[in-house]
Amino acid sequence: MSLFIRKLVVKRTHETDVVVGRNMYKWFEDGYIFWFEPYFEYLPFEIMVELLKYLNASDRNALAEACKGFYEGLKHPYFMRSTCLHIHEIEFEDNIEPVRSLLSACRYFPNVKLTKIAFGNRSDFWAEFGESIEELTFDNCVLWKQKLLSILRYTYQLKRLNIENCPDLFRSWKVIENVTVMLCPAMPQLRHIGLASNSKIEPHHFDFIVGMAPNLDSLDVSNCFKGIDAAHRVRMLGHVLRFLADHQHEIRHFYIGDTPIDNLFLRHLADIKELRLNSLSLMVCDKVPSTDAGIIDLIRLQTNVTYLDLSRSLALHDSCLIEICKSMPMLETLILNRCWMITDYGIMAIKNLDRLKHIDLTNCERISDTGIMGGLLTHNRQRRLRKLYLGLLTNIGEIVFMKISFELNNLSVLDLGGCSNCINDRSIQYIFYHMTGLQELNLDCCAKLTDAGLTGVDLPECAIAIWDLEMTFSIADLKRLRSLNLSGCYRVTNYSLRIRFQFQELKELILNRLYQIMAWKS
């Protein structure tokens, strides 16, 4: 301690302790030492919220049970919105659990999802919590129009509404009804409407629902208009196109994936010149013509897209992907799941997309080592990419995968399901060494994996061997792992689980078809 500080301290001849509240000062011959036991309940609320953002949901809940200050911090809207109240397979009435317990809860629920719910006549739940609900999802519920309107009457601050797979709603919806039932509520804050998986929807249903949202900017009609006659499908697709044309200045997100569309629909969609999307999902099933291709003109028009999902586009070929990489430089998410026509030639163009954070190449069976090396493993890919899906790519070799683990070491999600050719006891070691930040790992059907690869014990060949230095690694090095899928890795036994499965944050563990896993006594 400096002389200046010593002069500021009142010297004492004997060792003395002074305790004030939780602050303890203790004097020694060589200086003055200060201890402080903090008051966490007096920590500023803003700092409390920022600290909690670094934790996962279970750890935040544990802190909230231990300290009143953290409990109050957990009530911040940021954490409330990230929590979803999911109620499923009950009759929704006030005297039935869990609705009865929720009515006495001292909190609100901004995000509510209802799955396979049969609604009763009336419930006070919506009058009690409807004002705070910002996102509401009905999934496969027994719902009718009057009940839907009675619920929406209380949720006037709703921002996102999803009505998924509810055929009873549209089947019982009549064209001409009582005037009191036909009143359309105005919801100016509603920005997203999802009508996915509804094949029974008619034009007057669509107009009524989207008419509730004058400021709508996101529309989801994925997996709709299937299993119906061609004339009805064409009529509904045309109706959706007219809506997009009328609201081309407002719509920014459009999802029509898993819905068969042809070149004529894409041609009309590309003719809406003022439509500037940030998110787009569609399925190209019709053969792409060599001239006047609607998909090519659409790609050239939508230069602001950051999210593009082309899953199951069996007709999408390399020229379309090359045009995507040329015309959509802002892309952050690119999903090409099951695009069978894509080859190495098209994948190599991905190197131009230097903003990508999420790439899904699952089941693109024509991609090989050449495409991965030339498209993914580039100098501008290392820092940004966080999610990589390479499932069922059987043409990738072990050497290329080892380079992936070295170059893309910032990944948080890695899917290698079905890549049995490149994943073995030696190559998996490089994941454990380089990708320590992984949170989700899928090794489904990687049948070459054994206990030696997962534990690093008794490996026939060490991962790193330099002179007399030999190093092996284990799955325990992935300390941030939250989800692990080992289904079909039939060579894995109890040994790996006993000595290496000590994950602090693991939430999901899938061990299907592991026939050598047996119950053991702890």
Secondary structure, 3 states (H helix, E strand, C coil): CCHHHHHHCCCCCCCCEEEECCEEEEEECCEEEEEECCCHHHCCHHHHHHHHCCCCHHHHHHHHHHCHHHHHHCCCHHHHHCCEEEEECCEECCCCCCHHHHCCCCCCCCEEEEECCEECCCCCHHHHHHHHCCEEEEECCECCHHHHHHHHCCCCCCCEEEEECCHHHHHCCCCCCCCCCCCCCCCCCCCEEECCCCCCCCHHHHHHHHCCCCCCCEEECCCCCCCCCHHHHHHHHHHHHHHHHHCCCCCCEEECCCCCECHHHHHHHHCCCCCCCCEEECCECCCCCCCCCHHHHHHHHCCCCCEEECCCCCCCCHHHHHHHHHHCCCCCEEECCCCCCCCHHHHHHHHHCCCCCEEECCCCCCCCHHHHHHHHCCCCCCCCCCEEECCCCCCCCHHHHHHHHHHCCCCCEEECCCCCCCCCCCHHHHHHHHCCCCCEEECCCCCCCCHHHHHCCCCCCCCEEECCEEECCCHHHCCCCCEEECCCCCCCCHHHHHHHCCCCCCCEEECCCCCCCCCCCC
